[in-house]
Amino acid sequence: MKGTGSLNRLTTLLGIAAILSLGTSLGAMAYDGQHCKEPGVCWEAQPGMPEKLAGSKYDVKSLETPSEVAKQANSEREMEARNAKRVENFKKTGKWVYDVEQIPK
């Protein structure tokens, strides 16, 4: 009978697919690549990084110091001044010059 052979093949393929998907999901649950100190505390320092970020050069809060904020503000003002020179030169000559040093005074 033709129907029985194709039914057996279909059943076999479905069984194999179920076993493979079950094996894949169990493998994913078995190891997640982290060593947790306790449930929910799974952060690990990468090689070359400090154990604690607070106070290190990688600490984001250290970027919020007044001197760092002032540096950013100064660089933005300088950028705006350069852009104003570029636009002024473009309005005069019709050519865009990126390098501000090449703009004639």
Secondary structure as UniProt FT lines:
FT   HELIX           2..30
FT   TURN            39..40
FT   TURN            47..48
FT   TURN            54..55
FT   TURN            57..58
FT   HELIX           60..64
FT   HELIX           66..93
FT   HELIX           100..102
//
